[in-house]
């Protein structure tokens, strides 16, 4: 496994297992060599040991994947298990390895894009904590000493300042962010948040680009075998980012499993670009689907690059807009009683 923990490490492992299966090399040999990497973390080394122990007991690679159900959910294991039964394990493992790599790249892209907005947000939150604890209370006492009734907006500002100074919101937001990123939030919280994110244009476009490039990559290796394609789409649905895209993958999987042609199944899915179904239909007519998928892959890469840039700019602009609204509201709320003091005097 690579020095990078998480999805990227598993992506490297799965790709190597796929290459070994293609050349008839035992997966235990691959795992033994990778265990010698001195840069492995304890979690990675332990996962490799469990993986190897399962295979050494006579288990298959799909059974060994149970050591990490978060990375390899049931749908993924079923896909790899079906590939083992049909003699298509090398291609399926290589496709899964590339898919894990794409997901790891997405996670890194999101983290890098959000570093600056998060830093700005934390800094401003600390400023509001100071204002709420040391600036607003004396001002409230001053205004009340003049006998001026505080406007509703000002009272709300003072209340929020007390909440910020209390600091209760900090662990709450941290727990929500952690739970959402790890899909550990209960559905009644995760689904509304997920739908709200999908309503943001640059987030929706980034997710669509990520979904499209993963879908095209899976089609390149699995589209000629409908049972394997159906299983691969079930894997995509289980690991897709965003509730709407998980539903889209599930609808595609159901259509393919029911015997619908791939081009027609793609055409029926309105969430996907129309280009996907048209290129697949053209490839089928020319009996050369690989060329069409190669062109789709290049277009998806270009779209992902542009969507990533828009995501980074959009995240920064949104956080600046939110901070501007909050700061402006606080300033107006504090100045409104001053005007009333002038009227009273």
Backbone torsions as a table, in degrees:
resi	resn	phi	psi	omega
1	UNK	NA	151.4	-175.5
2	UNK	-75.2	174.5	178.8
3	UNK	-72.0	-20.6	179.7
4	UNK	-81.8	125.3	-176.4
5	UNK	-80.3	160.8	174.3
6	UNK	90.7	-143.6	-174.0
7	UNK	-59.7	-40.9	-177.5
8	UNK	-64.1	-35.7	177.3
9	UNK	-66.7	-43.5	177.3
10	UNK	-67.6	-34.0	178.0
11	UNK	-60.6	-43.2	178.9
12	UNK	-64.3	-43.8	-179.8
13	UNK	-61.2	-47.4	-177.1
14	UNK	-65.6	-39.5	177.6
15	UNK	-63.0	-40.5	179.2
16	UNK	-67.7	-36.9	176.7
17	UNK	-65.8	-36.7	176.9
18	UNK	-65.1	-42.9	177.8
19	UNK	-64.8	-38.0	178.7
20	UNK	-66.6	-40.8	179.0
21	UNK	-63.3	-35.6	179.7
22	UNK	-67.6	-29.7	-177.6
23	UNK	-101.8	5.2	177.4
24	UNK	74.5	23.9	-179.9
25	UNK	-93.2	140.6	-179.2
26	UNK	-65.6	136.2	176.6
27	UNK	-62.2	-25.9	177.7
28	UNK	-64.6	-35.1	177.3
29	UNK	-64.4	-40.9	178.8
30	UNK	-62.9	-46.4	-177.8
31	UNK	-65.2	-39.5	-179.9
32	UNK	-62.9	-41.2	178.9
33	UNK	-66.7	-43.5	-177.7
34	UNK	-66.8	-28.6	179.5
35	UNK	-66.4	-17.6	179.7
36	UNK	-78.6	-6.7	179.9
37	UNK	-65.7	112.8	-177.2
38	UNK	-69.9	-15.7	-179.1
39	UNK	-86.9	1.2	-180.0
40	UNK	-67.6	139.0	172.4
41	UNK	-78.5	168.4	-178.6
42	UNK	-62.6	-40.0	-179.5
43	UNK	-64.3	-42.6	179.1
44	UNK	-65.3	-42.8	-178.9
45	UNK	-65.8	-39.1	179.7
46	UNK	-67.0	-39.0	177.7
47	UNK	-63.7	-40.7	177.6
48	UNK	-62.9	-42.0	-179.8
49	UNK	-63.2	-43.0	178.4
50	UNK	-65.6	-40.8	179.1
51	UNK	-59.8	-49.8	-179.4
52	UNK	-65.0	-39.1	-179.4
53	UNK	-63.5	-39.3	179.1
54	UNK	-64.4	-42.6	179.5
55	UNK	-69.4	-38.0	-180.0
56	UNK	-63.4	-28.3	178.3
57	UNK	-80.3	5.4	179.3
58	UNK	97.2	7.3	179.4
59	UNK	-78.2	159.8	176.6
60	UNK	-86.7	171.5	178.3
61	UNK	-63.8	-39.3	178.9
62	UNK	-63.3	-36.5	177.1
63	UNK	-70.7	-36.4	178.9
64	UNK	-66.2	-24.9	-179.5
65	UNK	-66.4	-10.8	177.9
66	UNK	-65.3	-13.7	-179.9
67	UNK	-66.0	-21.0	-179.4
68	UNK	-137.1	78.3	-177.3
69	UNK	-65.6	-21.6	177.7
70	UNK	-69.6	-38.5	178.7
71	UNK	-82.9	-38.8	-177.6
72	UNK	-118.1	82.0	178.3
73	UNK	-67.0	175.2	-175.7
74	UNK	-56.1	-40.5	-179.1
75	UNK	-63.8	-37.1	177.9
76	UNK	-66.6	-44.1	179.9
77	UNK	-64.7	-35.7	177.2
78	UNK	-65.9	-38.7	177.7
79	UNK	-61.8	-49.8	-178.9
80	UNK	-66.7	-36.9	177.2
81	UNK	-62.8	-40.7	177.4
82	UNK	-65.8	-38.2	177.6
83	UNK	-63.7	-37.0	176.6
84	UNK	-63.2	-41.2	-179.6
85	UNK	-67.4	-34.8	-174.8
86	UNK	-93.9	4.3	178.8
87	UNK	72.5	24.1	-178.3
88	UNK	-116.4	28.5	-175.0
89	UNK	-62.9	-44.2	-178.2
90	UNK	-57.5	-46.6	-178.7
91	UNK	-65.3	-39.9	-179.4
92	UNK	-66.8	-41.6	179.0
93	UNK	-65.9	-40.5	178.4
94	UNK	-64.8	-39.3	177.1
95	UNK	-65.5	-42.3	178.1
96	UNK	-64.7	-39.6	178.3
97	UNK	-61.7	-43.9	177.7
98	UNK	-64.8	-37.6	-179.2
99	UNK	-66.6	-42.4	176.4
100	UNK	-62.2	-37.7	177.3
101	UNK	-63.9	-39.9	177.6
102	UNK	-63.3	-41.7	179.5
103	UNK	-66.0	-39.0	178.0
104	UNK	-64.5	-40.7	178.0
105	UNK	-63.3	-40.3	177.9
106	UNK	-60.9	-45.0	-179.4
107	UNK	-61.6	-42.7	178.6
108	UNK	-64.5	-39.9	-180.0
109	UNK	-62.2	-43.9	-179.6
110	UNK	-65.1	-43.8	179.6
111	UNK	-61.4	-45.3	-179.7
112	UNK	-64.6	-38.6	-178.5
113	UNK	-68.1	-28.2	-174.8
114	UNK	-97.4	-5.0	-177.8
115	UNK	-58.6	-51.7	-176.8
116	UNK	-66.7	-48.6	176.5
117	UNK	-57.4	-39.3	-179.9
118	UNK	-66.8	-41.5	178.4
119	UNK	-61.6	-43.6	178.8
120	UNK	-63.5	-42.1	-178.9
121	UNK	-63.8	-43.5	179.6
122	UNK	-63.8	-42.4	179.4
123	UNK	-62.2	-44.5	179.9
124	UNK	-67.4	-35.0	177.9
125	UNK	-63.0	-40.6	177.5
126	UNK	-64.4	-38.1	176.7
127	UNK	-61.3	-43.5	179.5
128	UNK	-66.3	-32.6	175.9
129	UNK	-61.9	-44.8	179.0
130	UNK	-64.6	-44.7	179.8
131	UNK	-63.0	-44.3	-178.6
132	UNK	-65.4	-29.4	-177.1
133	UNK	-93.3	-29.7	-170.8
134	UNK	-123.8	-12.4	-177.7
135	UNK	-110.0	-49.2	-175.1
136	UNK	-68.2	-40.9	179.7
137	UNK	-58.9	-46.9	177.2
138	UNK	-62.1	-36.0	179.1
139	UNK	-66.4	-38.7	178.3
140	UNK	-62.1	-44.5	178.4
141	UNK	-62.6	-38.0	180.0
142	UNK	-63.9	-47.0	-179.0
143	UNK	-64.5	-41.1	179.7
144	UNK	-67.0	-31.1	177.5
145	UNK	-65.3	-29.6	176.9
146	UNK	-80.4	-6.2	179.9
147	UNK	72.0	25.6	-179.0
148	UNK	-93.6	124.8	176.4
149	UNK	-66.6	129.8	-176.7
150	UNK	-78.7	135.4	175.1
151	UNK	-63.0	157.6	-178.2
152	UNK	-59.6	-40.5	179.9
153	UNK	-61.7	-38.4	179.5
154	UNK	-68.2	-41.3	178.1
155	UNK	-62.3	-40.0	177.1
156	UNK	-63.3	-40.9	179.2
157	UNK	-62.3	-42.5	178.4
158	UNK	-65.4	-37.7	179.2
159	UNK	-65.2	-45.5	178.4
160	UNK	-65.0	-35.2	176.6
161	UNK	-61.2	-39.5	177.7
162	UNK	-65.8	-36.9	178.4
163	UNK	-65.4	-44.7	178.8
164	UNK	-61.1	-42.1	-178.7
165	UNK	-67.8	-31.4	177.9
166	UNK	-64.2	-30.8	175.3
167	UNK	77.7	5.4	-179.0
168	UNK	-64.8	-30.3	-174.8
169	UNK	-70.3	-23.4	-175.8
170	UNK	-62.6	-56.4	178.1
171	UNK	-63.3	-30.9	179.4
172	UNK	-63.2	-48.0	179.4
173	UNK	-65.1	-39.8	179.3
174	UNK	-62.3	-42.8	178.9
175	UNK	-66.0	-39.4	177.8
176	UNK	-63.6	-44.0	180.0
177	UNK	-64.8	-42.6	178.9
178	UNK	-64.7	-45.1	-178.9
179	UNK	-64.8	-39.9	179.8
180	UNK	-66.7	-40.7	-179.1
181	UNK	-68.6	-27.0	-179.3
182	UNK	-105.1	7.9	-180.0
183	UNK	57.6	33.6	-179.1
184	UNK	-101.8	-3.1	177.5
185	UNK	-72.1	149.0	174.3
186	UNK	-63.1	154.5	-174.2
187	UNK	-58.8	-35.7	-176.9
188	UNK	-67.2	-16.8	173.3
189	UNK	-100.0	-43.1	-173.8
190	UNK	-66.6	-43.5	-175.7
191	UNK	-65.7	-46.5	176.5
192	UNK	-61.3	-40.5	178.0
193	UNK	-63.2	-42.6	-179.5
194	UNK	-63.2	-43.2	179.2
195	UNK	-66.5	-36.7	178.2
196	UNK	-64.3	-41.0	177.7
197	UNK	-63.6	-36.6	-179.8
198	UNK	-68.3	-18.4	177.9
199	UNK	-80.9	-11.6	177.7
200	UNK	-85.0	123.2	-171.5
201	UNK	-54.0	-50.7	-175.1
202	UNK	-71.1	-28.0	175.4
203	UNK	-70.8	-45.0	179.7
204	UNK	-61.6	-41.4	-179.6
205	UNK	-67.8	-38.0	178.2
206	UNK	-64.9	-43.2	179.2
207	UNK	-65.2	-39.6	178.9
208	UNK	-63.8	-42.1	179.0
209	UNK	-64.5	-40.8	178.9
210	UNK	-64.8	-43.3	179.8
211	UNK	-64.4	-43.7	-176.8
212	UNK	-63.5	-42.9	-177.2
213	UNK	-69.9	-34.5	175.6
214	UNK	-67.4	-41.6	180.0
215	UNK	-62.9	-47.1	-179.5
216	UNK	-62.4	-40.1	-179.0
217	UNK	-64.9	-38.6	176.9
218	UNK	-68.3	-37.0	180.0
219	UNK	-65.2	-30.9	-178.5
220	UNK	-59.3	-34.6	-174.2
221	UNK	-109.1	-19.3	-172.5
222	UNK	-115.9	-4.5	-170.6
223	UNK	-71.6	-17.5	-178.5
224	UNK	-85.2	-6.7	179.5
225	UNK	-126.2	102.3	-172.1
226	UNK	-60.7	-42.5	177.2
227	UNK	-61.3	-41.3	177.9
228	UNK	-68.2	-37.6	178.1
229	UNK	-63.4	-42.7	178.4
230	UNK	-60.9	-42.7	178.5
231	UNK	-66.4	-38.5	178.7
232	UNK	-65.6	-37.3	178.1
233	UNK	-68.7	-33.2	174.6
234	UNK	-64.1	-40.2	174.1
235	UNK	-60.4	-43.3	179.5
236	UNK	-62.0	-41.5	179.1
237	UNK	-65.4	-33.5	-179.0
238	UNK	-75.6	-22.5	-173.6
239	UNK	-117.7	2.1	-178.2
240	UNK	-67.9	153.2	-179.7
241	UNK	-93.4	117.8	179.5
242	UNK	103.4	135.5	-177.3
243	UNK	-61.2	-41.3	-177.8
244	UNK	-64.4	-34.0	-179.0
245	UNK	-80.3	-30.0	172.2
246	UNK	-64.9	-39.7	177.1
247	UNK	-65.8	-39.4	179.4
248	UNK	-62.2	-44.2	178.4
249	UNK	-63.6	-38.5	179.4
250	UNK	-65.4	-39.0	177.7
251	UNK	-66.3	-41.0	176.5
252	UNK	-61.2	-44.8	-179.0
253	UNK	-62.3	-41.1	179.4
254	UNK	-65.5	-40.2	-179.9
255	UNK	-66.1	-44.1	179.9
256	UNK	-65.8	-41.6	179.5
257	UNK	-64.4	-28.3	179.5
258	UNK	-81.4	-2.6	177.9
259	UNK	98.5	4.5	177.1
260	UNK	-68.5	139.8	178.9
261	UNK	-62.9	153.6	-176.4
262	UNK	-61.8	-44.2	-179.0
263	UNK	-63.0	-40.4	179.5
264	UNK	-69.2	-40.2	178.2
265	UNK	-61.5	-40.6	178.1
266	UNK	-68.2	-36.8	-179.9
267	UNK	-67.2	-32.1	-179.7
268	UNK	-74.0	-19.1	-178.8
269	UNK	-89.4	99.6	-174.1
270	UNK	-70.3	-19.5	-179.3
271	UNK	-70.7	-18.3	-176.7
272	UNK	-95.0	153.0	176.2
273	UNK	-60.3	138.6	-179.8
274	UNK	-59.3	-26.9	-177.6
275	UNK	-57.6	-34.7	-176.7
276	UNK	-59.3	-50.9	-178.4
277	UNK	-67.8	-36.9	-178.6
278	UNK	-66.4	-41.9	-179.7
279	UNK	-67.3	-39.0	178.0
280	UNK	-65.8	-41.4	177.8
281	UNK	-62.7	-42.1	177.8
282	UNK	-63.8	-42.9	178.2
283	UNK	-62.0	-38.4	178.1
284	UNK	-65.6	-39.6	179.6
285	UNK	-66.2	-35.3	-179.3
286	UNK	-89.2	-1.2	-177.6
287	UNK	54.8	38.9	180.0
288	UNK	-147.8	69.9	-177.1
289	UNK	-69.3	-25.8	-176.9
290	UNK	-62.9	-39.8	179.1
291	UNK	-65.1	-43.5	178.7
292	UNK	-61.5	-42.3	179.9
293	UNK	-67.7	-33.8	176.7
294	UNK	-64.6	-42.7	177.0
295	UNK	-65.1	-39.8	177.7
296	UNK	-63.8	-37.6	178.1
297	UNK	-62.6	-42.7	178.5
298	UNK	-64.4	-42.2	178.9
299	UNK	-64.9	-38.8	-179.9
300	UNK	-67.1	-38.2	176.9
301	UNK	-62.1	-44.0	179.5
302	UNK	-63.6	-43.0	179.5
303	UNK	-64.7	-38.7	179.7
304	UNK	-65.8	-40.2	178.6
305	UNK	-60.1	-45.8	179.9
306	UNK	-68.4	-40.7	-180.0
307	UNK	-65.3	-35.5	177.9
308	UNK	-65.0	-43.4	177.8
309	UNK	-62.1	-42.2	178.0
310	UNK	-65.1	-36.9	178.5
311	UNK	-62.9	-45.5	-179.4
312	UNK	-62.3	-47.1	-180.0
313	UNK	-66.7	-41.1	-178.6
314	UNK	-63.9	-39.6	179.9
315	UNK	-63.6	-42.0	180.0
316	UNK	-66.8	-45.6	-179.2
317	UNK	-63.7	-38.8	-178.7
318	UNK	-65.6	-41.8	-179.1
319	UNK	-68.6	-37.2	176.5
320	UNK	-65.0	-40.5	179.4
321	UNK	-63.7	-44.1	179.3
322	UNK	-62.9	-43.9	179.1
323	UNK	-64.6	-38.6	178.7
324	UNK	-62.7	-42.1	179.0
325	UNK	-64.6	-43.9	-178.5
326	UNK	-65.1	-47.5	-179.1
327	UNK	-63.5	-44.6	179.7
328	UNK	-61.2	-40.5	179.0
329	UNK	-64.1	-41.7	179.0
330	UNK	-64.1	-41.9	-179.2
331	UNK	-63.5	-46.0	179.4
332	UNK	-63.0	-41.5	-178.7
333	UNK	-63.0	-37.2	-179.4
334	UNK	-74.0	-34.0	-176.2
335	UNK	-81.2	-23.2	-177.3
336	UNK	-59.6	-43.3	177.2
337	UNK	-66.4	-27.9	179.0
338	UNK	-62.2	-40.6	178.0
339	UNK	-64.6	-35.1	178.2
340	UNK	-69.3	-35.5	176.8
341	UNK	-60.7	-41.5	178.7
342	UNK	-62.3	-37.6	179.1
343	UNK	-68.5	-38.6	-179.1
344	UNK	-68.1	-41.8	-179.2
345	UNK	-69.3	NA	NA
